[in-house]
């Protein structure tokens, strides 16, 4: 494909220089990547300006540049665009043959619930006979085949490459998490979603968005900028009223408290799952048994059902699909321990999600709730004391520990969390080493207690000073259990 062909439908092109009939064999945003006949895409980011790395990209095989300003010192064809990020999304789609046009996309956005809802949508669609793909936080999937991914919503090159693989494999429906970062960074520019789902909104990512208003407006842009054909909106989410006022596309609502097109009644929650009656728009009540527990999973199920109904899937397939989901990696995942106490793994890393998981386990815990959690470094500092207060208020014992400290001093993060937990008067301990924190929780746990390991979920590493060190809490718990058994034998 030539450079001219790649950019012919990109609306952001301002001016060009050089031979546009230059063949392009690869697209890259990484100047260090060795390529053949590469197009290096430059834009100014928050932390660095890729234009300064253009000479290095040319040395590594790039034969053309897409830029936001011409670089006269680099002697290769150049395409000047008004928005480098958006143009990259369009060029990547063109390079891979616009794969999204051959599939129906379901995009789920919101602060919480994206991962679980995306898994549920996939399960329902597979029950209805569709070949499905999944793109999200825990990785990408084609059918049951798992593919690795580093971001909730991949960068445009990885995203379009993945969609191309899916299209070539015959995928018909893609269930996809849509992060606010992806919306703000135009990673989805030019794509059209058959269904967009709005789950909820709460504090997170303020290190990037700075204000809740900017964060919310970014979420809303997904539905307002022509990317979504139909919407499923959580009627119980207070920010949805504003969303619904401004929606100009067909939509349905779901909820439990507010009047909605889809709603749940006769709810029963236990540690083994949830039973409820789902009233699907214009249909009779459908009894559903979820094998995952928590009120928030009822919302996730209703969200998935709403997306499925927009796709025209029957109530019978909705029920069977939802009931087939046994668990979602790192989401209220009960670990096998064979102990008098239980251990739950959950990705809760924001104030709202921590409150949800602790309230949920409180409903079926016979003994104490022991919460092991921290906060990520180089991220929203404001949520740290808030999460401390939530832990102190809702758990019987908190063990504050490292999450992904990244480039920050872990003890400074824990000190900020401590400021929130102290006024609650609840007992807590600070053990920076996460493995030792988990060990401590397991040692003090008694019959009927519930240990909640919050924050890491599906992650299998800890990010410490730029190095991702192996740390899989499922493995850690099993290793500690083995150590305890050996210690008991020796005694």
C-alpha positions as CSV (number, residue, x, y, z in Angstrom):
1,X,0.0,0.0,0.0
2,X,1.3,3.4,-0.9
3,X,1.5,6.5,1.4
4,X,-1.1,8.2,-0.9
5,X,-3.5,5.3,-0.5
6,X,-3.1,5.2,3.3
7,X,-4.0,8.9,3.7
8,X,-6.6,9.3,1.0
9,X,-9.6,9.1,3.5
10,X,-7.9,10.8,6.5
11,X,-9.8,14.1,7.2
12,X,-6.9,15.6,9.2
13,X,-4.4,15.9,6.3
14,X,-3.3,19.5,6.0
15,X,-0.3,19.4,3.6
16,X,2.2,16.9,2.1
17,X,5.8,16.9,1.0
18,X,7.7,14.4,-1.1
19,X,6.8,11.3,-3.0
20,X,3.3,10.0,-1.8
21,X,3.7,6.9,-4.0
22,X,6.2,5.5,-1.6
23,X,5.3,1.9,-0.6
24,X,4.5,1.5,3.1
25,X,5.1,-1.9,4.7
26,X,4.6,-1.1,8.4
27,X,3.2,1.6,10.6
28,X,4.9,2.5,13.9
29,X,4.9,5.0,16.7
30,X,8.1,3.5,18.2
31,X,11.3,5.1,16.9
32,X,13.4,2.3,18.3
33,X,11.5,-0.4,16.4
34,X,13.3,-2.0,13.4
35,X,11.0,-1.8,10.4
36,X,11.0,-2.2,6.7
37,X,9.4,0.6,4.6
38,X,7.9,2.1,7.8
39,X,5.7,5.1,8.3
40,X,6.6,6.8,11.6
41,X,3.6,8.6,13.2
42,X,4.5,11.7,15.3
43,X,2.4,13.7,17.7
44,X,3.1,15.7,20.8
45,X,2.1,13.8,24.0
46,X,1.9,14.8,27.6
47,X,5.3,13.5,28.5
48,X,7.3,13.7,25.2
49,X,7.2,14.9,21.6
50,X,7.6,12.1,19.2
51,X,8.8,14.5,16.5
52,X,12.3,14.6,18.2
53,X,12.7,10.9,17.6
54,X,12.0,11.0,13.8
55,X,15.7,10.8,12.8
56,X,16.1,7.7,14.9
57,X,12.9,6.2,13.3
58,X,14.4,6.8,9.8
59,X,17.6,5.2,10.8
60,X,15.6,2.1,11.9
61,X,13.8,1.7,8.5
62,X,11.0,4.4,8.3
63,X,10.7,5.9,4.8
64,X,8.0,8.4,5.5
65,X,6.6,10.5,8.4
66,X,3.2,11.6,9.5
67,X,3.7,14.8,11.5
68,X,1.9,17.7,13.2
69,X,4.7,20.0,11.9
70,X,7.1,19.5,9.0
71,X,10.6,18.4,9.9
72,X,12.9,20.0,7.3
73,X,16.0,18.3,8.8
74,X,14.6,14.8,7.9
75,X,14.7,14.0,4.2
76,X,11.8,11.7,3.7
77,X,8.2,12.2,2.5
78,X,6.0,13.8,5.1
79,X,2.3,14.2,5.7
80,X,1.3,17.1,7.9
81,X,-2.0,16.5,9.9
82,X,-4.0,18.6,12.3
83,X,-4.4,15.9,14.9
84,X,-1.7,13.3,15.0
85,X,-3.4,10.8,17.4
86,X,-6.7,10.8,15.4
87,X,-4.8,10.6,12.1
88,X,-2.9,7.6,13.4
89,X,-6.2,5.8,14.2
90,X,-7.4,6.4,10.7
91,X,-4.2,5.4,9.0
92,X,-3.9,2.2,11.1
93,X,-7.5,1.2,10.1
94,X,-6.7,1.8,6.4
95,X,-3.4,-0.1,6.6
96,X,-5.2,-3.2,8.0
97,X,-8.1,-2.9,5.6
98,X,-10.7,-1.4,7.9
99,X,-11.4,-4.7,9.8
100,X,-14.0,-3.2,12.1
101,X,-16.4,-2.7,9.1
102,X,-16.7,-6.5,8.8
103,X,-17.9,-7.0,12.4
104,X,-20.4,-5.6,14.9
105,X,-18.7,-3.8,17.8
106,X,-20.1,-3.5,21.3
107,X,-18.2,-0.9,23.3
108,X,-18.5,-0.7,27.1
109,X,-17.4,2.4,29.0
110,X,-17.7,3.5,32.6
111,X,-15.5,3.6,35.7
112,X,-16.4,0.1,36.8
113,X,-17.9,-3.0,35.4
114,X,-16.3,-2.8,31.9
115,X,-14.4,-6.1,32.1
116,X,-17.2,-8.2,33.6
117,X,-19.8,-6.7,31.3
118,X,-17.6,-7.4,28.2
119,X,-17.2,-11.0,29.3
120,X,-21.0,-11.4,29.8
121,X,-21.7,-9.8,26.3
122,X,-19.3,-12.3,24.8
123,X,-20.9,-15.2,26.5
124,X,-24.4,-14.2,25.5
125,X,-23.4,-13.6,21.9
126,X,-21.7,-17.0,21.8
127,X,-24.8,-18.6,23.2
128,X,-26.7,-17.0,20.3
129,X,-24.3,-18.7,17.8
130,X,-22.0,-15.8,17.0
131,X,-18.2,-16.2,16.7
132,X,-16.9,-13.6,19.2
133,X,-13.9,-11.6,20.0
134,X,-13.1,-9.7,23.2
135,X,-10.8,-6.7,23.8
136,X,-10.1,-5.4,27.3
137,X,-8.1,-5.2,30.5
138,X,-7.4,-8.9,31.1
139,X,-6.3,-9.4,27.5
140,X,-7.9,-10.0,24.1
141,X,-9.7,-13.1,22.9
142,X,-10.7,-14.8,19.7
143,X,-13.2,-17.4,20.7
144,X,-11.5,-19.1,23.7
145,X,-8.0,-18.3,22.5
146,X,-6.3,-15.7,24.7
147,X,-4.1,-12.9,23.2
148,X,-1.9,-10.6,25.3
149,X,-2.6,-6.9,25.5
150,X,-1.0,-4.1,27.6
151,X,-3.9,-1.6,27.7
152,X,-7.6,-1.7,28.4
153,X,-8.2,-0.2,24.9
154,X,-5.1,-0.9,22.8
155,X,-3.2,1.8,20.9
156,X,-4.6,2.2,17.3
157,X,-1.9,0.1,15.6
158,X,-2.3,-2.9,18.0
159,X,-6.1,-2.4,18.0
160,X,-6.4,-2.5,14.2
161,X,-4.0,-5.4,14.0
162,X,-6.0,-7.3,16.5
163,X,-9.3,-6.5,14.7
164,X,-7.7,-7.7,11.5
165,X,-6.9,-11.1,13.1
166,X,-10.4,-11.3,14.4
167,X,-12.0,-10.5,11.0
168,X,-9.7,-13.0,9.3
169,X,-10.8,-15.7,11.8
170,X,-14.5,-15.0,11.0
171,X,-15.4,-13.1,14.2
172,X,-18.9,-11.5,13.9
173,X,-19.2,-9.6,17.2
174,X,-16.5,-7.9,19.2
175,X,-17.1,-7.1,22.9
176,X,-14.8,-4.3,23.8
177,X,-13.9,-2.2,26.8
178,X,-13.6,1.5,26.0
179,X,-11.5,3.5,28.4
180,X,-11.7,7.2,28.9
181,X,-8.0,7.5,28.0
182,X,-8.8,5.8,24.6
183,X,-11.6,8.3,23.9
184,X,-9.5,11.3,24.9
185,X,-6.5,10.1,22.8
186,X,-8.7,9.4,19.8
187,X,-7.7,5.8,19.5
188,X,-11.1,4.9,18.2
189,X,-11.4,7.7,15.6
190,X,-13.3,6.6,12.5
191,X,-14.7,3.4,14.1
192,X,-18.5,2.8,14.5
193,X,-20.0,0.8,17.3
194,X,-23.3,-1.0,16.9
195,X,-23.9,-0.7,20.6
196,X,-22.3,1.6,23.3
197,X,-22.9,0.8,27.0
198,X,-22.5,3.3,29.9
199,X,-22.1,1.5,33.2
200,X,-21.4,4.1,35.9
201,X,-19.2,7.0,36.9
202,X,-17.0,7.6,40.0
203,X,-13.6,9.0,40.9
204,X,-10.6,7.6,39.1
205,X,-7.8,8.7,36.8
206,X,-7.7,12.2,38.1
207,X,-4.0,12.2,37.6
208,X,-4.8,12.3,33.9
209,X,-8.1,14.1,33.6
210,X,-7.5,16.5,36.6
211,X,-11.3,17.1,37.2
212,X,-14.3,15.0,37.5
213,X,-16.0,17.2,34.9
214,X,-13.4,16.6,32.3
215,X,-13.5,12.8,33.1
216,X,-17.3,12.7,32.7
217,X,-17.3,14.8,29.5
218,X,-14.8,12.5,28.0
219,X,-17.0,9.4,28.7
220,X,-20.0,11.2,27.2
221,X,-18.1,12.0,24.0
222,X,-18.2,8.3,23.1
223,X,-22.0,8.6,22.7
224,X,-22.1,12.2,21.3
225,X,-19.4,12.2,18.6
226,X,-21.0,9.8,16.1
227,X,-19.1,6.7,17.2
228,X,-22.1,4.8,18.6
229,X,-25.4,3.8,16.8
230,X,-27.4,2.6,19.8
231,X,-26.9,2.9,23.5
232,X,-27.6,1.0,26.7
233,X,-27.6,3.4,29.8
234,X,-27.6,2.6,33.5
235,X,-30.7,4.5,34.7
236,X,-29.6,4.2,38.4
237,X,-26.3,6.1,37.7
238,X,-26.9,9.7,38.7
239,X,-24.8,11.1,35.8
240,X,-27.0,9.3,33.3
241,X,-29.7,12.0,33.5
242,X,-27.3,14.4,31.8
243,X,-26.3,11.7,29.3
244,X,-29.9,10.9,28.4
245,X,-30.8,14.6,27.9
246,X,-28.1,14.9,25.3
247,X,-28.4,11.6,23.5
248,X,-29.6,11.8,20.0
249,X,-29.3,8.1,19.2
250,X,-31.7,5.2,19.9
251,X,-31.2,3.8,23.4
252,X,-32.6,1.7,26.2
253,X,-32.1,2.0,30.0
254,X,-31.5,-0.7,32.6
255,X,-31.5,-0.5,36.4
256,X,-32.8,-1.8,39.7
257,X,-34.1,1.3,41.5
258,X,-35.1,3.8,38.8
259,X,-37.7,3.2,36.1
260,X,-36.0,1.5,33.3
261,X,-36.6,-0.6,30.1
262,X,-34.8,-3.6,31.7
263,X,-34.8,-4.1,35.4
264,X,-34.2,-6.8,38.1
265,X,-36.6,-7.8,40.9
266,X,-36.7,-10.5,43.7
267,X,-32.9,-10.3,44.3
268,X,-31.1,-12.9,46.4
269,X,-27.4,-12.6,47.1
270,X,-25.1,-15.3,48.6
271,X,-21.4,-16.0,48.5
272,X,-22.1,-18.5,45.7
273,X,-23.9,-16.2,43.4
274,X,-27.0,-14.1,42.7
275,X,-30.6,-15.1,41.9
276,X,-33.0,-12.5,40.4
277,X,-35.9,-12.0,38.0
278,X,-35.0,-10.0,34.9
279,X,-37.8,-8.1,33.2
280,X,-36.7,-7.7,29.7
281,X,-38.4,-5.0,27.6
282,X,-41.8,-6.3,26.4
283,X,-41.2,-9.8,27.7
284,X,-42.1,-12.0,30.6
285,X,-39.9,-12.2,33.7
286,X,-36.8,-14.3,33.1
287,X,-35.3,-16.0,36.2
288,X,-31.5,-15.8,36.2
289,X,-28.9,-17.4,38.4
290,X,-25.5,-15.8,38.2
291,X,-22.5,-17.7,39.5
292,X,-20.8,-14.5,40.5
293,X,-22.0,-12.6,43.5
294,X,-22.6,-8.9,44.4
295,X,-25.2,-6.3,43.5
296,X,-22.8,-4.7,41.0
297,X,-22.8,-8.0,39.1
298,X,-26.6,-7.7,38.7
299,X,-26.0,-4.3,37.1
300,X,-23.3,-5.9,34.8
301,X,-25.7,-8.6,33.8
302,X,-28.4,-6.1,33.0
303,X,-25.9,-4.0,31.0
304,X,-24.9,-7.1,29.0
305,X,-28.6,-8.0,28.5
306,X,-29.3,-4.5,27.2
307,X,-26.5,-4.7,24.7
308,X,-27.7,-8.2,23.6
309,X,-31.3,-7.0,23.1
310,X,-30.1,-4.2,20.9
311,X,-28.3,-6.8,18.8
312,X,-31.6,-8.7,18.5
313,X,-30.6,-11.7,20.7
314,X,-33.5,-13.6,22.4
315,X,-34.2,-13.6,26.1
316,X,-33.5,-17.4,26.2
317,X,-30.0,-16.8,24.9
318,X,-29.5,-13.9,27.3
319,X,-30.4,-16.1,30.2
320,X,-28.3,-19.1,29.1
321,X,-25.3,-16.8,28.3
322,X,-25.3,-15.0,31.6
323,X,-25.7,-18.3,33.5
324,X,-22.7,-19.8,31.7
325,X,-20.2,-17.2,33.0
326,X,-18.4,-18.9,36.0
327,X,-16.0,-16.1,36.8
328,X,-14.0,-13.2,35.3
329,X,-10.3,-13.1,36.0
330,X,-9.6,-11.0,39.1
331,X,-13.2,-9.9,39.6
332,X,-14.6,-11.0,42.9
333,X,-12.8,-14.3,42.3
334,X,-13.0,-16.8,45.2
335,X,-9.6,-18.6,45.5
336,X,-9.4,-22.3,46.4
337,X,-7.7,-22.5,49.8
338,X,-9.4,-25.3,51.7
339,X,-9.2,-23.3,54.9
340,X,-11.7,-22.2,57.6
341,X,-11.4,-18.7,56.1
342,X,-12.0,-17.6,52.5
343,X,-9.9,-15.5,50.2
344,X,-11.3,-13.3,47.5
345,X,-9.3,-11.6,44.7
346,X,-10.7,-8.4,43.2
347,X,-9.3,-5.7,41.0
348,X,-10.9,-2.9,43.1
349,X,-8.5,0.0,42.9
350,X,-10.8,3.0,43.1
351,X,-12.8,4.3,46.1
352,X,-16.2,3.2,44.6
353,X,-15.0,-0.2,43.6
354,X,-13.4,-0.8,47.0
355,X,-16.6,0.2,48.7
356,X,-18.6,-2.2,46.5
357,X,-16.5,-5.2,47.1
358,X,-16.3,-4.7,50.9
359,X,-20.1,-4.1,51.1
360,X,-20.7,-7.2,49.0
361,X,-18.6,-9.6,51.1
362,X,-20.0,-8.2,54.3
363,X,-23.4,-9.5,53.3
364,X,-22.3,-13.1,53.4
365,X,-19.3,-13.1,55.8
366,X,-19.9,-15.0,59.1
367,X,-16.7,-13.6,60.7
368,X,-14.5,-10.6,60.0
369,X,-13.7,-8.9,56.8
370,X,-10.0,-8.4,56.4
371,X,-9.0,-6.0,53.6
372,X,-5.5,-6.0,52.1
373,X,-5.1,-3.1,49.8
374,X,-3.0,-0.1,48.7
375,X,-3.0,2.5,45.9
376,X,-1.0,2.8,42.7
377,X,1.9,5.2,42.4
378,X,2.1,8.0,39.9
379,X,-1.7,8.1,39.8
380,X,-4.6,10.1,41.4
381,X,-3.2,11.1,44.9
382,X,-6.6,12.4,46.1
383,X,-8.2,9.0,46.2
384,X,-5.7,7.6,48.7
385,X,-7.2,8.9,52.0
386,X,-10.6,8.3,50.6
387,X,-9.8,4.6,50.1
388,X,-8.3,4.5,53.6
389,X,-11.6,5.8,55.1
390,X,-13.6,3.3,53.1
391,X,-11.4,0.4,54.3
392,X,-11.6,1.5,57.9
393,X,-15.4,2.0,57.8
394,X,-16.3,-1.3,56.0
395,X,-13.6,-3.8,57.1
396,X,-12.8,-5.1,60.5
397,X,-9.1,-5.1,59.9
398,X,-7.1,-3.4,57.1
399,X,-3.6,-4.3,56.1
400,X,-2.2,-1.4,54.0
401,X,0.4,-2.5,51.5
402,X,1.9,-1.8,48.1
403,X,-0.1,-2.0,44.9
404,X,2.0,-0.8,41.9
405,X,4.2,1.9,43.5
406,X,5.8,2.7,40.1
407,X,8.3,5.5,40.7
408,X,6.9,6.7,44.0
409,X,8.1,5.9,47.5
410,X,5.7,3.1,48.7
411,X,5.7,4.4,52.3
412,X,4.6,7.9,51.2
413,X,1.6,6.3,49.4
414,X,0.7,4.2,52.5
415,X,1.1,7.3,54.7
416,X,-1.6,9.1,52.5
417,X,-3.9,6.1,52.9
418,X,-3.3,6.0,56.6
419,X,-4.6,9.6,56.9
420,X,-8.0,8.4,55.8
421,X,-8.1,5.3,58.0
422,X,-7.0,6.7,61.3
423,X,-10.1,8.7,62.1
424,X,-12.3,5.6,61.7
425,X,-10.7,4.1,64.8
426,X,-10.6,0.7,63.2
427,X,-7.5,-1.5,63.6
428,X,-5.0,-1.5,60.8
429,X,-1.4,-2.5,60.0
430,X,1.1,-1.2,57.5
431,X,3.2,-3.9,55.8
432,X,4.7,-2.5,52.6
433,X,5.8,-5.9,51.2
434,X,2.7,-7.2,49.6
435,X,3.6,-10.9,50.0
436,X,4.2,-10.4,53.7
437,X,0.9,-8.4,54.0
438,X,-1.0,-11.4,52.5
439,X,0.9,-13.8,54.8
440,X,-0.1,-11.7,57.8
441,X,-3.8,-11.6,56.7
442,X,-3.8,-15.4,56.3
443,X,-2.1,-16.0,59.7
444,X,-4.5,-13.8,61.6
445,X,-7.7,-15.1,59.8
446,X,-10.1,-17.2,61.8
447,X,-13.0,-19.5,61.0
448,X,-15.6,-17.6,59.0
449,X,-13.3,-14.7,58.1
450,X,-13.1,-13.3,54.6
451,X,-9.8,-11.9,53.3
452,X,-10.2,-9.4,50.4
453,X,-7.1,-8.9,48.3
454,X,-8.0,-5.7,46.5
455,X,-6.2,-3.8,43.8
456,X,-4.3,-6.3,41.7
457,X,-7.0,-8.7,40.4
458,X,-5.9,-10.3,37.2
459,X,-2.4,-8.6,37.2
460,X,0.6,-10.9,37.4
461,X,3.2,-8.3,38.3
462,X,4.1,-5.4,40.5
463,X,5.4,-2.2,38.8
464,X,8.3,-1.0,41.0
465,X,10.6,1.8,39.7
466,X,9.8,1.0,36.1
467,X,10.4,-2.7,36.4
468,X,7.4,-5.2,36.3
469,X,8.4,-7.9,38.7
470,X,6.4,-11.2,38.7
471,X,3.6,-11.1,41.3
472,X,0.5,-13.3,40.8
473,X,-1.7,-13.3,43.9
474,X,-3.2,-16.6,43.0
475,X,0.2,-18.1,43.0
476,X,1.3,-16.2,46.1
477,X,-1.7,-17.5,48.1
478,X,-1.0,-21.1,47.1
479,X,2.7,-20.7,47.9
480,X,1.9,-19.4,51.3
481,X,-0.5,-22.2,52.0
482,X,2.2,-24.7,51.1
483,X,4.6,-22.9,53.4
484,X,2.1,-23.0,56.3
485,X,1.6,-26.8,55.7
486,X,5.4,-27.4,55.8
487,X,5.7,-25.3,59.0
488,X,3.0,-27.3,60.7
489,X,4.7,-30.5,59.8
490,X,8.0,-29.3,61.3
491,X,6.2,-28.3,64.5
